[in-house]
Amino acid sequence: MGSEKLLGSLLLISLAVLCEGYLTIPHSCPPGKHVFTNCTDPCAFNGSITLCESKPDSQCVPDYCGACVTRFYDDAGKEIRCELESGIICEQKTHTISCSSGLGIRMTEANFGRTSKEKCRHPYNLERLHNATDCKSPHSLGVMQRLCDGRQSCTITVENEMFGADPCHGIYKYLEFDFKCVSAKEVNSSQRNEGGLLFTIVLLLTWKAFGIF
């Protein structure tokens, strides 16, 4: 009888491990990432199978750290970026922006929010997650310039916290951006100009405070 109980326990443990493998709900998440345990599987929501538009044969894996989203992996286990648009990163996703050797990034435009119902659709595909098309974070460009300008590459994970606040609660958002790859000389010149402008503004405000200007 003891051996039967042991066998039953082992079977239950095996099933639990197997289920955990399918659900991929982690026991712990990275610091600052809350694990969502009440999510419906975003890879198979309402009977529909979520596919990667750019590589439909890739494997869909749910990610419950920070949100209920999907990640896609190729046969070698490398994560695939499925957004078709080159200058877009969906919320909770990570992407590396880079230039060729000897060139640096200069961000020219950026917005974290949502201005289209079609871009970066959430795996649940519910209309209420996409129905705000005038969602813009005013700090988007400044944040991206601080993170990327002057670097050959920068890795971005798109989250509300990096932009200071959620610009539209309950909406699945994305970061849309545009940048140029410029020479080190152009990067340094741009940084000097921005620094000079900031110094001038501070100087004028100081003069005005003392009644000089």
Disulfide bonds with the S-S distance in Angstrom:
Cys29-Cys65 1.99
Cys39-Cys68 1.70
Cys43-Cys60 1.97
Cys52-Cys82 2.03
Cys90-Cys120 2.02
Cys99-Cys181 2.07
Cys135-Cys168 1.99
Cys148-Cys154 1.97
